Amino acid sequence: MSQRVLIVGAGGHGQVVADILLRMQEGGHPIEPVGFLDDNPQLWGKRFLGIPVLGGMADLPAIPHDAIIIGIGDNETRRRVFLQWKAVGERFIVARHPETVVAPDVIIGAGTMICAGVVVNTGAWIGENVILNTGCTVDHHNRIGDHVHIAPGVHLAGNVEVGEGTLVGIGAVMIPQRKVGAWSVIGAGAVVTEDIPARTVAVGVPARPLRE
């Protein structure tokens, strides 16, 4: 029997999540994306990828489902919504596109999404509610905190640590054994050659703190 899944958020990111779930379904995974929930009433009744927007988040308990996933790109908002529903016992699924390469010993937290072309190598630990976006690579023994967004085309070398809530911008690179603290932002195309403190914006080649 298929798992009935609700996607919280019907914007661009939510639609990417929906596409992953549909590709999983095509691949034989017993999953059924039954609808989106979004607090923008202008979206109610619309369909994206053939999946209806059923109402707002407050409607979630009344809609039959087996699991949910948060389809919101902003890390802080995604964290808040994830914790809201986790606190009341909602079950979260992992959305993993069939065209990914993930080592069998990788630990993946609930509610995480893994987009097409992603590679995650052995020994990596991925937290809850994480976005591993299109074509990024997460090498061996990385530790990716909860609510992190690793943007498209990012390359993380071995033994890298990315703290909770951090955004690593599109095309950025981290060399081995470097750490980025919680709730930081690494700019697009940056190359991280030194550790970056928590709550810091760092840009450039090599990456340097722009501001806290």
C-alpha positions as CSV (number, residue, x, y, z in Angstrom):
1,M,0.0,0.0,0.0
2,S,1.3,3.4,-1.0
3,Q,2.3,6.1,1.6
4,R,0.1,9.2,1.2
5,V,2.3,12.2,1.5
6,L,1.4,15.9,1.9
7,I,3.9,18.5,0.8
8,V,3.9,21.6,3.0
9,G,4.7,24.6,0.7
10,A,3.6,24.9,-2.9
11,G,6.2,27.3,-4.2
12,G,9.1,26.6,-6.4
13,H,10.9,24.4,-3.9
14,G,7.8,22.5,-3.0
15,Q,7.3,21.7,-6.6
16,V,10.8,20.3,-6.9
17,V,10.0,18.1,-3.9
18,A,6.8,17.0,-5.7
19,D,8.8,16.1,-8.8
20,I,11.1,14.0,-6.7
21,L,8.2,12.1,-5.1
22,L,6.7,11.5,-8.6
23,R,10.0,10.2,-9.9
24,M,10.2,7.9,-6.8
25,Q,6.7,6.7,-7.6
26,E,7.6,6.0,-11.2
27,G,10.6,3.9,-10.0
28,G,8.3,1.7,-8.0
29,H,8.5,3.3,-4.6
30,P,5.2,2.9,-2.8
31,I,4.5,6.6,-2.4
32,E,1.6,8.9,-3.4
33,P,1.9,12.7,-3.2
34,V,-1.7,13.5,-2.5
35,G,-1.5,17.3,-2.3
36,F,0.2,20.6,-1.3
37,L,-0.6,22.8,1.7
38,D,0.3,26.5,1.5
39,D,-0.9,29.5,3.5
40,N,-1.2,31.6,0.3
41,P,-4.9,31.4,-0.5
42,Q,-4.3,32.5,-4.1
43,L,-2.8,29.0,-4.6
44,W,-5.7,27.0,-3.2
45,G,-7.4,24.9,-5.8
46,K,-4.5,25.1,-8.3
47,R,-2.5,22.2,-9.5
48,F,1.2,21.8,-9.9
49,L,2.6,18.7,-11.7
50,G,-1.0,17.4,-11.5
51,I,-1.0,17.6,-7.7
52,P,-3.7,19.9,-6.1
53,V,-3.1,22.6,-3.5
54,L,-5.6,21.4,-0.8
55,G,-5.5,24.4,1.5
56,G,-3.4,26.0,4.2
57,M,-1.2,24.4,6.9
58,A,-4.0,24.6,9.4
59,D,-5.9,22.0,7.3
60,L,-3.2,19.4,7.6
61,P,-4.8,17.4,10.5
62,A,-8.1,17.0,8.6
63,I,-6.5,15.6,5.4
64,P,-5.9,11.8,5.3
65,H,-2.1,11.2,5.0
66,D,0.7,9.0,6.3
67,A,3.6,11.4,6.2
68,I,4.6,14.9,5.3
69,I,7.7,16.7,3.9
70,I,8.4,20.5,4.1
71,G,8.9,22.0,0.7
72,I,10.1,25.4,1.8
73,G,13.5,26.8,0.7
74,D,14.2,29.4,3.4
75,N,16.1,27.6,6.2
76,E,14.6,29.4,9.2
77,T,11.0,29.1,7.9
78,R,11.6,25.4,7.0
79,R,13.0,24.8,10.5
80,R,10.1,26.5,12.2
81,V,7.5,24.6,10.3
82,F,9.3,21.3,10.6
83,L,9.6,21.6,14.4
84,Q,5.9,22.7,14.6
85,W,4.7,19.5,13.1
86,K,7.4,17.3,14.6
87,A,6.1,18.4,18.1
88,V,2.7,17.0,17.4
89,G,4.0,13.7,16.2
90,E,3.8,14.0,12.4
91,R,5.9,11.5,10.4
92,F,8.4,12.9,7.9
93,I,9.7,11.1,4.8
94,V,13.0,11.4,2.9
95,A,12.5,12.5,-0.7
96,R,15.4,11.1,-2.7
97,H,15.5,11.4,-6.5
98,P,16.2,8.1,-8.2
99,E,19.2,9.6,-10.0
100,T,21.4,10.0,-7.0
101,V,24.4,8.1,-5.6
102,V,24.3,7.6,-1.9
103,A,26.6,5.2,0.0
104,P,24.7,2.5,1.9
105,D,26.1,3.5,5.3
106,V,25.1,7.2,5.0
107,I,22.7,8.3,7.8
108,I,19.9,10.6,6.5
109,G,17.6,12.5,8.9
110,A,13.8,12.7,8.6
111,G,12.4,15.2,6.2
112,T,15.5,15.6,4.1
113,M,15.3,16.0,0.3
114,I,18.0,14.8,-2.1
115,C,17.8,16.2,-5.6
116,A,18.8,14.8,-9.0
117,G,22.6,14.3,-9.5
118,V,23.6,14.4,-5.8
119,V,26.5,12.2,-4.6
120,V,26.9,11.4,-0.9
121,N,29.9,9.3,-0.1
122,T,30.6,6.8,2.7
123,G,30.5,7.8,6.4
124,A,28.5,10.9,5.8
125,W,25.8,12.0,8.3
126,I,23.0,14.2,7.1
127,G,20.7,15.8,9.6
128,E,16.9,16.3,9.6
129,N,15.1,18.6,7.2
130,V,18.1,19.2,5.0
131,I,18.2,20.2,1.3
132,L,20.9,18.6,-0.8
133,N,20.2,20.4,-4.0
134,T,20.8,19.5,-7.6
135,G,24.2,18.1,-8.5
136,C,25.9,18.8,-5.2
137,T,28.5,16.4,-3.8
138,V,29.0,15.5,-0.2
139,D,32.2,13.6,0.3
140,H,33.2,11.0,2.9
141,H,32.6,11.5,6.6
142,N,30.9,14.9,6.2
143,R,28.5,16.0,8.9
144,I,25.6,18.2,7.7
145,G,23.5,19.7,10.5
146,D,19.7,19.9,10.7
147,H,17.9,22.4,8.4
148,V,21.0,23.1,6.2
149,H,20.7,23.9,2.5
150,I,23.5,22.7,0.3
151,A,22.8,24.6,-3.0
152,P,23.2,23.3,-6.5
153,G,26.7,22.5,-7.7
154,V,28.3,22.7,-4.3
155,H,31.3,20.4,-3.6
156,L,32.2,19.5,-0.1
157,A,35.5,17.6,0.3
158,G,36.1,14.9,3.0
159,N,35.6,15.4,6.7
160,V,33.7,18.7,6.3
161,E,31.2,19.9,8.9
162,V,28.4,22.3,8.1
163,G,26.5,23.6,11.2
164,E,22.7,23.8,11.7
165,G,20.7,26.1,9.5
166,T,23.6,27.1,7.2
167,L,23.2,28.0,3.6
168,V,26.1,27.0,1.3
169,G,25.5,29.0,-1.9
170,I,25.5,27.7,-5.4
171,G,28.8,26.5,-6.8
172,A,30.7,26.9,-3.5
173,V,33.6,24.6,-2.6
174,M,34.9,23.5,0.8
175,I,38.3,21.9,1.1
176,P,38.9,18.9,3.4
177,Q,38.4,19.1,7.2
178,R,36.9,22.6,7.3
179,K,34.0,23.6,9.4
180,V,31.2,26.2,9.0
181,G,29.3,27.2,12.1
182,A,25.6,27.2,12.6
183,W,23.3,29.7,10.7
184,S,26.0,31.0,8.5
185,V,25.9,31.8,4.8
186,I,28.6,30.9,2.3
187,G,28.3,33.0,-0.9
188,A,27.9,31.6,-4.3
189,G,31.2,30.4,-5.8
190,A,33.1,30.9,-2.6
191,V,36.0,28.6,-1.7
192,V,36.2,27.8,2.0
193,T,39.9,27.2,3.0
194,E,39.6,28.2,6.6
195,D,36.9,27.5,9.3
196,I,34.0,30.0,9.3
197,P,32.4,31.0,12.6
198,A,28.7,30.7,13.4
199,R,26.3,33.3,12.1
200,T,28.7,34.7,9.6
201,V,28.4,35.6,5.9
202,A,31.5,34.6,4.0
203,V,32.2,35.3,0.3
204,G,35.1,35.2,-2.2
205,V,38.1,33.1,-3.2
206,P,39.3,32.3,-0.6
207,A,36.1,32.9,1.5
208,R,36.4,35.7,4.0
209,P,33.9,36.9,6.5
210,L,31.8,39.8,5.1
211,R,29.9,40.4,8.3
212,E,28.4,38.6,11.3
